[in-house]
Amino acid sequence: MDILIQLYDEFASEYERTRVPRFRPFVKRLLQLYDTRPGSHVLDAGCGTGLAATMVAPRAGHGGKIFGVDASEKMLEIARHKAKGFGFDQCEFVAGDITKLDAADDSFDVVICSFALWGEPRAVFGEFFRVLKPHGALLLQNWEPERGGLVRKFNDTLHAYSKKFSTERVLQTRAVLAKHRADWSELQTPQDYERVLREVGFSQAAAQWFENATHFKNLDECIEFHALGVGARAELAAMDEATRAQFVTAIRDALQPFANARGVEEIWRAIQVRARK
């Protein structure tokens, strides 16, 4: 896990610039699943640069409290700066581990986890259940497990050029990501999330697919976005210059069929969940 924190720290500013604007429609839709009331105490678990926290803050109002928890201090610095700029004095961002929250039982009216699920699913969901007040709401979303099309083409091409560069850092990253995929392998559908959430004690759980068209103005912008994933970033950094240049040429050729005069458009799908304690 430490290796991922290092990687997120390294590209926090690029993450905020390239990823957060494209995640916003998903967070907006997620927050619409529950009417967060003024005065609510809200936890944004795995808050990153504070997208969900700053979007829910106006609903909770200055009488409420928004706690953002993330393992990356660089991400948290950006979140604090954004909240201060918006005048959201109800927001507080602290370093922490969402699998072992530093919060008392029954602390929050709402827990949000947007594209930040990590650890063993039942343990993480159990921790969310623990810190929620009775009848509190959980809002979470996760990307669809198997993505095809452009994403698969990018990953396959990256693997072809990166497989011979097995630095210690790359090996650590691969191992952590492989464990993460194994941990979440049983959660493939909305119904899987509903089942596991009920197993850990949630009285209600409703999950559904949500999809959104994401636009890149050109192929370069699209490639930059996908190269910023933690796995891709580690793999690309380990390549020598010649191989990296070969990859850039190959990935442009591989993704060219997905581009047109208007740029590149991808359809992204996520599983969104609302549950009640």
Phi and psi in degrees as a GROMACS rama.xvg file:
@    title "Ramachandran Plot"
@    xaxis  label "Phi"
@    yaxis  label "Psi"
@TYPE xy
-58.0378  -36.1421  ASP-2
-64.8376  -36.4226  ILE-3
-68.8407  -37.2411  LEU-4
-61.2273  -42.8648  ILE-5
-59.2583  -44.519  GLN-6
-65.6287  -43.2043  LEU-7
-64.8228  -38.3967  TYR-8
-59.9319  -40.5591  ASP-9
-66.0214  -36.5082  GLU-10
-117.03  28.548  PHE-11
-57.2523  -43.9729  ALA-12
-68.257  -38.3629  SER-13
-67.8716  -36.8355  GLU-14
-59.2644  -47.3456  TYR-15
-61.9897  -39.1575  GLU-16
-74.5938  -44.232  ARG-17
-97.9851  -33.6838  THR-18
-96.8874  -43.8382  ARG-19
-56.9891  -44.7737  VAL-20
-60.0113  -31.9513  PRO-21
-83.7219  -19.649  ARG-22
-83.1581  -18.0042  PHE-23
-55.8927  -45.0873  ARG-24
-59.6927  -33.2676  PRO-25
-70.0809  -41.8205  PHE-26
-67.8569  -39.9809  VAL-27
-57.9103  -45.4686  LYS-28
-66.4567  -40.3018  ARG-29
-60.8362  -44.8562  LEU-30
-67.2696  -22.6924  LEU-31
-73.3073  -11.5543  GLN-32
-76.1343  -12.2592  LEU-33
-147.224  138.311  TYR-34
-87.4721  88.6162  ASP-35
-67.4325  125.321  THR-36
-90.9847  152.932  ARG-37
-55.9729  139.638  PRO-38
88.8207  -2.87126  GLY-39
-68.1705  147.612  SER-40
-99.0909  120.822  HIS-41
-123.062  136.043  VAL-42
-107.342  125.727  LEU-43
-102.946  99.5305  ASP-44
-86.1807  118.882  ALA-45
75.0369  52.6824  GLY-46
-72.4162  -17.4649  CYS-47
58.6026  -129.779  GLY-48
-89.8266  16.3268  THR-49
88.3199  23.2103  GLY-50
-62.4362  -57.8116  LEU-51
-64.5279  -39.4592  ALA-52
-60.8669  -45.9616  ALA-53
-75.2445  -22.1852  THR-54
-79.3913  -31.2839  MET-55
-87.9346  -17.8419  VAL-56
-55.6511  -43.1544  ALA-57
-62.5261  -28.5668  PRO-58
-72.1668  -40.6247  ARG-59
-73.858  -27.4814  ALA-60
74.4282  175.419  GLY-61
-71.8356  -13.6984  HIS-62
-84.0978  -8.19447  GLY-63
-97.1588  -170.766  GLY-64
-146.169  130.64  LYS-65
-115.893  118.611  ILE-66
-106.389  121.83  PHE-67
-105.459  130.402  GLY-68
-122.228  130.755  VAL-69
-153.926  155.537  ASP-70
-84.3445  -16.1936  ALA-71
-96.6204  114.543  SER-72
-66.9233  -33.8644  GLU-73
-66.3274  -37.9932  LYS-74
-62.9799  -43.6028  MET-75
-63.4938  -36.1756  LEU-76
-59.8969  -42.1519  GLU-77
-66.4502  -41.9145  ILE-78
-60.5846  -43.6271  ALA-79
-63.2531  -42.3114  ARG-80
-62.6821  -42.3463  HIS-81
-64.7838  -46.8265  LYS-82
-61.8728  -40.3833  ALA-83
-63.5949  -41.2066  LYS-84
-63.3746  -34.3677  GLY-85
-80.256  -10.8332  PHE-86
77.706  25.2903  GLY-87
-90.6651  80.541  PHE-88
-73.5559  -5.73859  ASP-89
-82.0311  -3.66921  GLN-90
-96.9231  137.191  CYS-91
-136.621  133.525  GLU-92
-121.775  127.188  PHE-93
-134.131  151.336  VAL-94
-75.6865  137.748  ALA-95
-177.054  177.615  GLY-96
-115.844  121.185  ASP-97
-69.2383  -14.9216  ILE-98
-83.6662  -12.9698  THR-99
-143.264  75.0133  LYS-100
-70.4129  136.09  LEU-101
-87.9105  70.0825  ASP-102
-149.49  147.829  ALA-103
-73.5467  161.269  ALA-104
-58.613  148.225  ASP-105
56.4369  45.3132  ASP-106
-94.9066  -28.3312  SER-107
-123.427  145.159  PHE-108
-78.4092  -32.9754  ASP-109
-139.57  136.927  VAL-110
-118.727  129.823  VAL-111
-116.281  136.418  ILE-112
-139.091  105.048  CYS-113
-110.607  107.566  SER-114
55.063  37.2557  PHE-115
-135.396  16.6641  ALA-116
-67.4864  130.993  LEU-117
-151.572  151.522  TRP-118
92.0995  -173.841  GLY-119
-72.435  126.684  GLU-120
-53.1735  -48.2132  PRO-121
-65.4456  -35.3027  ARG-122
-67.0449  -43.0002  ALA-123
-66.9375  -47.2196  VAL-124
-63.7051  -35.786  PHE-125
-64.1223  -36.1591  GLY-126
-68.1177  -40.7188  GLU-127
-61.8149  -42.4503  PHE-128
-60.555  -42.4848  PHE-129
-60.8492  -44.5792  ARG-130
-84.5762  -10.2079  VAL-131
-77.1958  143.383  LEU-132
-69.7288  159.416  LYS-133
-52.9444  132.222  PRO-134
70.6632  9.11222  HIS-135
-67.5304  163.736  GLY-136
-111.208  140.478  ALA-137
-112.156  128.207  LEU-138
-121.057  121.015  LEU-139
-143.431  157.434  LEU-140
-147.737  150.135  GLN-141
-144.818  148.144  ASN-142
-67.4713  154.049  TRP-143
-59.0582  141.378  GLU-144
-63.6285  -43.8177  PRO-145
-115.123  111.762  GLU-146
-106.283  132.451  ARG-147
-103.999  -151.462  GLY-148
56.0961  -129.293  GLY-149
-61.4258  -42.4835  LEU-150
-62.7685  -45.4009  VAL-151
-63.8741  -41.1631  ARG-152
-61.8215  -41.9873  LYS-153
-61.6308  -48.9716  PHE-154
-65.0973  -39.9619  ASN-155
-64.6838  -40.9222  ASP-156
-68.358  -41.8653  THR-157
-60.0301  -44.311  LEU-158
-61.6351  -38.3439  HIS-159
-62.0765  -30.9232  ALA-160
-98.6324  -17.2782  TYR-161
-102.25  -13.9108  SER-162
-61.8298  -25.0086  LYS-163
-89.0125  -3.95263  LYS-164
-104.512  89.0366  PHE-165
-109.416  67.4921  SER-166
-71.1107  164.933  THR-167
-58.5434  -39.8341  GLU-168
-65.0975  -42.4149  ARG-169
-64.7704  -43.2699  VAL-170
-61.8407  -40.9717  LEU-171
-63.3702  -44.0566  GLN-172
-63.4364  -45.2058  THR-173
-60.1386  -42.3549  ARG-174
-65.1825  -43.1113  ALA-175
-65.4786  -43.4755  VAL-176
-69.0078  -36.262  LEU-177
-64.4758  -41.2593  ALA-178
-63.8932  -40.216  LYS-179
-61.0506  -45.1941  HIS-180
-62.4626  -38.9834  ARG-181
-66.7604  -41.1574  ALA-182
-59.3568  -36.7248  ASP-183
-104.553  11.4865  TRP-184
-64.8747  -26.9796  SER-185
-80.9522  -10.9041  GLU-186
-101.1  90.2114  LEU-187
-109.594  -23.5096  GLN-188
-132.129  164.134  THR-189
-55.5158  -36.8218  PRO-190
-65.0402  -32.6968  GLN-191
-63.7146  -42.6308  ASP-192
-64.2066  -43.898  TYR-193
-58.2932  -44.7894  GLU-194
-62.7167  -48.5599  ARG-195
-68.8791  -37.6547  VAL-196
-62.8614  -39.3676  LEU-197
-67.905  -34.8207  ARG-198
-60.8655  -33.8965  GLU-199
-89.6201  -0.936553  VAL-200
123.869  -9.20702  GLY-201
-66.2588  133.978  PHE-202
-78.2997  -28.2983  SER-203
-135.166  143.096  GLN-204
-153.929  122.376  ALA-205
-129.892  122.098  ALA-206
-123.939  152.244  ALA-207
-155.927  160.828  GLN-208
-80.5045  145.111  TRP-209
-136.25  132.285  PHE-210
-127.719  153.472  GLU-211
-149.258  140.313  ASN-212
-80.5278  125.769  ALA-213
-112.007  128.845  THR-214
-110.981  136.944  HIS-215
-117.146  137.389  PHE-216
-70.021  -24.1555  LYS-217
-158.765  176.813  ASN-218
-66.1669  -37.0589  LEU-219
-60.9005  -42.5895  ASP-220
-64.0331  -39.6879  GLU-221
-64.6465  -45.2444  CYS-222
-65.3452  -41.1244  ILE-223
-58.5422  -43.2333  GLU-224
-59.8654  -50.5248  PHE-225
-72.2384  -24.996  HIS-226
-74.1878  -10.6815  ALA-227
-91.0666  0.0218221  LEU-228
-63.2924  150.186  GLY-229
-59.3676  -40.6931  VAL-230
-65.4175  -47.8955  GLY-231
-63.0089  -39.7189  ALA-232
-61.6801  -44.4345  ARG-233
-64.4931  -42.538  ALA-234
-65.3722  -44.3407  GLU-235
-66.4951  -37.644  LEU-236
-65.8024  -27.1119  ALA-237
-81.028  -18.2224  ALA-238
-70.8837  150.336  MET-239
-76.72  166.955  ASP-240
-60.0497  -40.2848  GLU-241
-64.9244  -44.2672  ALA-242
-67.0597  -39.8743  THR-243
-62.2329  -40.0021  ARG-244
-64.9118  -39.3118  ALA-245
-63.6129  -40.4128  GLN-246
-62.9417  -43.5339  PHE-247
-58.2806  -43.8527  VAL-248
-64.3044  -44.6288  THR-249
-65.9641  -39.5136  ALA-250
-72.995  -32.2622  ILE-251
-64.3419  -42.5037  ARG-252
-65.0292  -41.833  ASP-253
-66.8649  -34.966  ALA-254
-95.9146  -6.22353  LEU-255
-54.3253  -38.7065  GLN-256
-62.6745  -17.4162  PRO-257
-87.3697  -6.95955  PHE-258
-100.915  154.297  ALA-259
-145.444  -170.958  ASN-260
-62.532  -23.5767  ALA-261
-91.2513  -6.52505  ARG-262
119.991  -140.795  GLY-263
-130.532  132.2  VAL-264
-123.561  130.203  GLU-265
-117.407  145.306  GLU-266
-99.2137  116.286  ILE-267
-101.825  141.892  TRP-268
-125.644  139.343  ARG-269
-135.258  155.015  ALA-270
-95.4948  122.283  ILE-271
-111.719  139.457  GLN-272
-132.531  137.906  VAL-273
-122.346  126.4  ARG-274
-133.166  156.904  ALA-275
-126.473  140.44  ARG-276
